[in-house]
């Protein structure tokens, strides 16, 4: 009966307020915790090393100064322990994202590897 006596604007505001309060009553979602590893103390997960890594120094010793080829790229990737490899021309614009497991071979116009770096 009370709703029939209120002006329509006030009815809408009342309904909106009730709906807004109803949305506030839901509990916040909790983040999912990873299960502990077997043999570790309950409730703790040990810090594990990154799976994807790269060692540019190990690769540069073997490939620096060589002409880039698919075989040289694969050798460099294996030596660096990288998951991917890409060849870039000196001064070529590249995206700024850093990929831990990616090996970059920088070549000059004669396709000779002048720099080896990770990322």
C-alpha positions as CSV (number, residue, x, y, z in Angstrom):
1,X,0.0,0.0,0.0
2,X,2.8,2.4,0.8
3,X,4.3,2.0,-2.7
4,X,1.0,3.1,-4.4
5,X,1.1,6.4,-2.5
6,X,4.7,7.4,-3.4
7,X,5.5,9.4,-6.5
8,X,6.9,7.3,-9.4
9,X,10.4,8.9,-9.1
10,X,10.6,8.0,-5.4
11,X,9.5,4.5,-6.3
12,X,12.4,4.1,-8.7
13,X,14.9,5.5,-6.2
14,X,13.6,3.1,-3.5
15,X,13.9,0.1,-5.8
16,X,17.4,1.2,-6.9
17,X,18.5,1.5,-3.3
18,X,17.2,-1.9,-2.4
19,X,19.0,-3.5,-5.4
20,X,22.2,-1.7,-4.6
21,X,22.2,-2.9,-1.0
22,X,21.4,-6.5,-2.2
23,X,24.6,-6.4,-4.3
24,X,26.7,-5.4,-1.3
25,X,25.7,-8.5,0.7
26,X,27.6,-11.0,-1.4
27,X,30.9,-12.1,0.0
28,X,34.1,-11.3,-1.9
29,X,35.6,-14.2,-3.9
30,X,38.7,-15.7,-2.3
31,X,41.8,-16.4,-4.4
32,X,42.5,-20.0,-5.2
33,X,45.6,-21.2,-3.3
34,X,47.7,-23.9,-5.0
35,X,47.9,-27.3,-3.2
36,X,51.1,-27.9,-1.2
37,X,53.6,-30.3,-2.8
38,X,53.9,-33.8,-1.4
39,X,56.5,-33.8,1.4
40,X,56.3,-30.1,2.0
41,X,54.9,-28.7,5.3
42,X,51.1,-28.2,5.2
43,X,50.1,-24.8,3.9
44,X,53.4,-23.9,2.2
45,X,54.4,-24.1,-1.4
46,X,58.2,-23.8,-2.1
47,X,59.5,-21.1,-4.4
48,X,60.3,-22.8,-7.7
49,X,62.8,-21.5,-10.3
50,X,61.3,-20.1,-13.5
51,X,60.8,-22.8,-16.1
52,X,61.6,-20.5,-19.0
53,X,65.1,-19.0,-18.8
54,X,67.7,-17.8,-21.1
55,X,71.5,-17.5,-20.9
56,X,72.7,-15.2,-23.7
57,X,76.4,-15.5,-22.7
58,X,76.4,-19.2,-23.3
59,X,75.1,-18.8,-26.8
60,X,77.1,-15.8,-27.8
61,X,80.4,-17.6,-27.2
62,X,79.5,-20.0,-30.1
63,X,77.4,-17.9,-32.5
64,X,78.7,-14.3,-32.3
65,X,80.2,-13.4,-35.7
66,X,78.7,-16.2,-37.6
67,X,76.2,-15.9,-40.4
68,X,72.7,-16.6,-39.1
69,X,70.9,-19.7,-40.4
70,X,68.2,-22.0,-39.1
71,X,70.9,-24.4,-37.9
72,X,72.8,-21.6,-36.0
73,X,69.5,-20.3,-34.5
74,X,68.7,-23.8,-33.2
75,X,72.2,-24.2,-31.8
76,X,72.1,-20.8,-30.1
77,X,68.7,-21.6,-28.6
78,X,69.9,-24.9,-27.3
79,X,73.1,-23.4,-25.8
80,X,71.1,-20.6,-24.1
81,X,68.5,-22.9,-22.7
82,X,65.9,-20.7,-24.4
83,X,62.4,-21.8,-25.4
84,X,62.2,-19.5,-28.5
85,X,64.5,-17.6,-30.8
86,X,64.1,-14.7,-33.1
87,X,66.5,-12.9,-35.5
88,X,66.3,-9.1,-35.7
89,X,68.1,-6.7,-38.0
90,X,70.2,-4.0,-36.2
91,X,67.9,-1.0,-35.5
92,X,64.7,-2.9,-36.3
93,X,61.8,-1.7,-34.2
94,X,60.5,-4.3,-31.8
95,X,57.8,-4.6,-29.2
96,X,58.9,-3.9,-25.6
97,X,57.5,-7.0,-23.9
98,X,60.1,-9.1,-22.2
99,X,59.9,-12.9,-22.7
100,X,62.1,-14.8,-20.2
101,X,62.7,-17.8,-22.4
102,X,63.3,-15.9,-25.7
103,X,66.7,-15.5,-27.3
104,X,67.2,-12.6,-29.7
105,X,69.9,-12.8,-32.3
106,X,70.7,-9.3,-33.7
107,X,72.2,-9.4,-37.2
108,X,73.7,-6.8,-39.5
109,X,72.9,-6.3,-43.2
110,X,75.2,-9.2,-44.2
111,X,73.2,-11.4,-41.8
112,X,76.2,-11.8,-39.4
113,X,75.2,-12.1,-35.7
114,X,76.5,-9.0,-33.9
115,X,74.6,-9.3,-30.6
116,X,72.9,-12.0,-28.6
117,X,70.5,-11.1,-25.8
118,X,67.6,-12.6,-24.0
119,X,64.1,-11.1,-23.8
